[in-house]
Amino acid sequence: MTEKEEIFTNINMLHLACGIVNNNFELEYLNPQLAEFLKISLNDLNPVISLKRFLSKSEWDKFISFYKDTKKSSDKREWQVFDFITIKDTNKRLLLSFDHHTLNSENTSQAIIVGIPVDEIIFNKALHDTPKNIDREGVNTNKYQVVFDNAIMGMILFDRHGRVEEINQAILDQMGLVKENVAGKLIQDIFSDELLHKVQTLFELVQKSKHQLVKDVVSIGNEEVGHQMFEISLSQFKNSGVHFDKTLMISEDITEQTDTHAALIRSEKLALTGRLAASLAHEINNPLQTSIGCLGLVDEMLNDHDRKDDLGVYISLAMDELKRSARIVKKLRDLNRRTDLSEKTCVNLKEVVESVLMLTKNQLEDKNIIPIIQFADKEPLVLASKDQLQQVLLNLVMNAIDAMPEGGKIFIDLHHTEKPQGIEIAVKDSGHGMSKDVMNQLFDPFFTTKDDGLGLGLFICKEIIEDHHGTLKMNSQVGQGTTFTIWMPKELNEE
């Protein structure tokens, strides 16, 4: 028996809807269960039939994406529901997974479709209605019961009132439940705390929106045994007739993926810290070396009476360089300083903008720059540190002034936003603009386009705004100026 014939034999022995798909997504073989599901004859595979025939465009795109994802992570089984269109143009749903194989004899790859027709999962009788003297395992004759019971993902079947009709062992283990205590119970009788809230919310949502799959993530556990993260999803299907009267909840343990994501974030933070430390060493080393050199010359001059007049020059230069080092260190210290809640008050952004324009009045007049301001009708109030917001706006206005040495206009637009609710401040200059290369590095620490700049101003501004749960974005085009846009959440307790 060849390798392919052995696969064919194994597929025929399964009580699942199975088929073999080649690299062109064509069905080379399908077993009687899949043929029945698609309403096609086994003779229709002359020589093959494309799976695209049975899926809408959106479902086809989802199918291709799912196929690629499962091929990348073949060590872990993934499942997803798809809406198929049969040969008779009827719509049917298939809970589908892939097994990817390479035929050594032919040096080709192929995928085995493993599917459970969701619409055909009919449970004859709820467990709570089963007489005690009848073998419950014998009551349900559905051929997919074994798959349901042994699935690696947790599954619960609810009726339209939220009462448990079936539950598999996987979810009992995940949630620490006992089957005898769950059968026939309502959602609120088996779950508690955050999990109860999440499941009830999803159940109500899926009841109101037919054909929709809803998902959420929940944490289960405590400090002693640790927490586990689960992705729970609920979807409806037909038990019989045309009405969606059953809801299937699927629970998947994603603790490992969540831990990996958290580790990746920590790694990124460490990498940023390393880059910051390297940049700091470079930036501080130059003024320190200059200061050391100057002080060495001063030491030599103390014994040379003819050169004592030059002492002041070198001492002044050393002092300037040491002060520059101190400014760099201060900015880095401010970088990691988070705003204390006690520092946040109800701030009127209109007043902050006006105070910044007052501080920069002389620079604006000297450079022949005209400020054009447009304020919202309603008072723009936010919960923030007034000093820090003034620091941010002052930095943006000074940058706009530096960008227009020949004069120009600064446009400041301040208005309310509805979705989401907040206040937006746009500071636009009519300068020369920036290239894409400069834009991509503008918020990086120690990157500057100024001869005397430290390159920490915008980086710190972005940190301050994000610390206030807002955003700072920039848009620029060469020859058309630059716009910085701040968005901050609205202060709800405005009165």
N, C-alpha and C positions, 0 to 999 in steps of 0.2 A: 504494500500500500504506500503510495507517494505521500509526501508531506501535506500537499493540498487536499488529497482525498481523505486524509486523517482528520483535517480540520472540518471538511464537509460532514463527515460522520459524527463528529462531536457536536456540531451545530444541530444536526437532526435530532440528537438525543436530548437537547435542552427543551424545556417547556416555556421558552421565551421567544419573542419575535426577534430572530437573528438573521444576519446577512453578511456577505463579504463585499467590501468596497475597495476598488482599486484607486490609484493615485489621481484619476480623472473624476473621482466621485461617482463612479458607475457601479451598479449592483451586478457583480459577476455571479452571485449565487444568493438565494434566500431560502429559508426553511418554510414549511407550510404555515407556521404561525405568522410570520411576517407577510407572506403572500396573502393570507386571509385578512390581515390588517389593512393592507394596501388594495385589496380587492382585485388582485391580478392573478393570472395563471402563470404557473412555472414555465409554460411555453413562451411567455412574453419576453424571456431573456434571450432573444435571438439577435445578436449574440449577447448584448448587455442592454441595460436600461438606466438612464441617468436619474440620480436622486433629485436633481433639480426639478424634474417633472412633478414631484409631489410636494413642493414647498413654494410658498409665496416669496416675493423678493426679500422682504424683511426677515422672514424665517430662514431663507437661504443664507443671507449674510450672517445671521446668528449661528447657523449650522457650521459654516466655514470657520468662523472665529472659535467656536467650541471645539471643532476638530483639531485646529492648530494648538489650542491650549492643552488639550488632553495628550497630544503628541509630545509636548514639551515636558509634561509632568506625568509620564506614563507609569510612574511608581505609585501613584495615588489615583484611585477611581473617582471620577467626577460624573455627576448626573445632571441632566437638564431636560425640561419639558419642551417639546416642539409640536406645533400644529401642522399636521399633514393633510394633504388633499388627495383622496383616493382616486382610483381610475374612474369611479362613478361620481366624482366631484362632491363627495361628502367629506366633512371635516372631522378628523379624529386626532386625538392627542397621544403622544408617545413619550414616556419617560425613558431617556436614551443615554447610553454610555458607549465608549469605544474601548476595544482591546487592539493595540497596535502590534503587528508582527512583521518580521522579515523572513521571507522564504529563502533558506540557505541554498536550496537546490536550484532556485531561479535567480537568486540575488535581487529580488524585488520586495518592496514593502506593500503591505495591505492592512486594512483595518476591518475588524469584525464589529458590526453593530450589535449591541445587546439592548433590547428594548422591552419595556412593560407598557402595554396599552392602558393608559390611565383611565379612559372612559369606561373600560371594561372591568375595572376592579369592582366587583359587586360582592359585598359581604352579606351573606344570606340572613344573618340575624345578629343583633348586637349581643355582646356577651352577657350584659345584665339581664336580658330577657331569656337566656338559655336555662331550661330546667336543670336543677342540680344533679338529677339522676341520669343525665345524658352526657356522653363524652364530648366535651367542647371541641376537642381536636377533630372529631368526626363530623361536627355540624357544618363546618365551612369546607366545602368541596371545591372552592375556587382554585384553579391551577396556579395562581400567582401568590397564594398564601405563603408558600415556602420562601419566596423571594422577599416578601414583606417582612416576615419574621426574622430573616437572616441578613437583612440589609445592614451595611456598616453605618449608614446614616440613620438617625432616630426618626421615627414616623409615628404620628397619631392621626387617626381618622375621627373627625367630629361630625355630628349631625348638624342641621341648620340652627339648632338651639345652643350649640356649644357643648354638647354632651359626648363623652368619649365612647366610640363604637369599637375601635380597635387600637392597639398600641403594640409596638414591637420591643424586643429586648434591648436594642441599642439605646433607645431614649429612656428606658427604665434605668439603665446603668448610668447614663449621662446625668439624669436629674435626681438620682437616688430614690426612685419610686418603687413601689411594690404593685405588681399587676392586679392582685385581688383587691387592693385598696383604690384602684383607679378606674376599673371597668364600670361604665355607666355613670360616672361622676361628671359634674359640670366643671368648666375651666376654673372657676373660683374655688372649687373644692380640692383641686390637686396642685395648684401653683400658689405661690405667695410672693410678696415683696415686689422687686423690680421685674422679675420674670412674669408674674401675674399681670402687671400693668402692660408690659410689652405684648404679651399674647392677646389680651383682651382688646388692646388698641388695634392690632393687626387683624384680629377676627372681625371686628366691627367694620374696619376699612374694606376688607375683601368682600364682606357681605353687601356693601353699598356699591362696589365697583366690579361688575361682572367681568370675567375673563382676565382679571388682573392678578399678577403675582406680587405679593408684598413681602418685604424683608426687613430685618433689624438685627442688631447685635446686642447680646446680653452677657453680663458677667455673673457667674455662679460660684459660690464658695465663701470662705472666710479667711481671716489672717492665719489661723492655725494650719489648715490643710491647703491653703493657697487658692487662687482664683483660676477658673477656666472660662475661656471666651467661646460663645456659641453663636453661630449665625442661624437664626430661625426664619423660615419662609412659610407662608400660607398661600394656598391656591385652591380654587373651587373646581369641582368637576361634577358631571352628571352621574347619579346612581342609576336612574332609569328615566325614560321619557326625555323631555326637553328642558327640564328645570335643573338648575345647579343646586342640589340639596345636600352636597357633602363638601367638607373642607379638609384638605390634607395639610398637616403641619410637618415640615421636615426640619430637623435640627442637625447641624454639622459642627463638630469641634474644630475651632480655628485658633486654639491657644498657641499652637506652634507658629502659625503664620504671624499672629499678633506679636509674639515675642521676637520673632525675626525682624519684623518691621520696627519695633522699639529699639532693638540692637542696632539696626541700620541708622536710625536717627541719632543714637548716642555716638556712633562712629562718625557721622557727619559733623556733629558738634566737636568731637575731638580733633577732626581734621581741620575745622575752622580755627580752633584754638591754636593748633600747630602753625597754621599759616599766619595767624595774627602775631604769635610769638616771634616767628622768623622776621616778619615785617618790622615788628617793634625793635628787635635787635639791630636790624639794619638802620632804621631811622634814628635811633638814639646813639648808635656807635659813632656816626659822623660828627655830631656836635661835641661828644665827649672827647674824641681824638683831637679835635681842634682846641678844646679847652686845655687838655693835657699838654699839648704843644705850646700853647701860649703861656701857661703857668711855668713850663720848663724854661722858656726864654726869660720870664720874669725872674726866676731863681738865678739865672746867669747874670742878669743885669744888676742885681742887688750888690754885686761885688765890682761892678764896672761903673764908676762915677760919670763917665762921659755919656753913658747910654741911659741914665736914670730918667731923662725926660720922656723916653719912649715907654716907660712902665705903664702909664695911664692908658695908652692905646691898647696894649696887649691885655691888661686887666679888664678893660671895658669889653673887648672882644670875647674874652673867656666868659664874662658874666652874661653877655647876650646869648652865647651858645648854651650855657647851663640853664638859662631861663627857657630857651627853646626846648630843651630836654624835659624840663618840668612841665611845660604846656602839653607835650606829647603824653607824658605819664598821666596828667590830670584828665585829659580827654579819654584815655583808656580806662581810667578809674570811673568816670561818668558813664562809660559805655555799658558797664554791667550793673549800674545802679538802677534798680527798679523804683518806680514811683510809689511812695507810701500812700495808702488809702487816705491817711489823715491830710495829705497834701492836696487831695482832689476836692475841688469846690465847684459850684455852678458858675461856669465861665461864659461871659458874653463875647463871642468871637469877633463881633463888630468892634468892640472896645480894644481887643488885642491888636487887630489890624490897624486901627487908628493910632495906637501907641507906637507900633513898629514904623509907620509912615512918619510919625513925629521924630523918632530917633534917627531916621535916615533922610530927614529933610535937607540937610546941607549937602550930602552926597548926591541927592537927586538934582538939586539946583546946580551944583558944580558941573555935573555931567550932562546937563540940559535934558533930563529925563522927566517925562510927564506921567504921573500915576493916574490911571483911570479906574475908578472903583464903582462896583455895582453891588449893593447890599440887598438882602432879602427883606421883604416887608415886615415879617415877623422876627422877633428877637431870636438870633441864632445862639441857643444855649447848649453847652455840653458839660459833662462832668469830667474835669481834667485838672492838671497842675498848670496854673496860669503862667508861671515862670518858664516852664518847659515848652509850652505852646508858643510863647513869645520868642524863645530861643530858636524854634524851628522856623517860624515865619520870618524872623530877622535874617536867618541864614539864607532862606530862599530869595528874599528881596535883595540882599547883598550880592548873591550870585547873579541875579538878573541885572543889577547895576554893572557888575564886572563884565557881563556879556555884551554891554552896549557902550563901549568907550567913546563912540562918536555921537552918543545921544539916542533917544528913541522913546518908546512908551512901555509902561508896565500896566497890564490889565489885571485887576484883582476882582474876581467874581465870587460872591458868597451867596449860596442858596440852599434851600431844603431839598432833601430827597425822600421819596416815599417808599421805594422798595430797593433795599431796606431803608427804614426811617433813620435819617441822620442829617448831617450838615456837610456840604462840600465846599472847599475853598480851592479855587484855581488861580495860580500865579503864572501869568504868561508874559514873556518879554518879546521884543521885536528885534532880537539880536541875530547873529549869523547862524544859529542852530548848531547841531552836533551830528557827527557821523555815527553810523551804527556801531562801529568799534568802540567809540567813546561811550555811547549809551549803554552798551553791555557791561562796562566796567565802572560806571559812575557811582554805584552804591557800594563798591568794594572798598574795604579799609585801605588807607594810604594811597589810593589812586586820586590823582589831581591833575588838572590841566593848567594850574596856576604856578608861577615861578616860586611864590612864597607860601604856597598852601601845604597843609599837612595831609589832606586827603581823608579826614575823618568827619568832616562836617555833615555831609549827606548821609553817611553811614549811621551816625548818631541820630540824626533827624528821623531816619526810617525806624530805628530802634525805639525812639520815644513815641512815635505815632502808633506803632504796633503794640507797645506797652499800654496804650490807651484803647486797645481793641479797634484801631482804625487802620487805614491803608495810606501809603504814600506812593504815587505812581508818577512816571515822567514820560513825556512824548516830545520828540524833537525832529525837525527836518532841516537839512542844510539850506540856509537862505530864508527860512520861514520862522525862525525863532524857536523857543522852548517853552513848554507848559508843564508845571508841576501841579499835581492834583492831590489834595488831602481830603480824605473822607473820614468823618468821626461819627460814632453812634450818638443819637439824640439823647439829651438829658430828659428822661421821662418825667421826673418830678419837677416840672418847670416852675410851678407856682412857688 
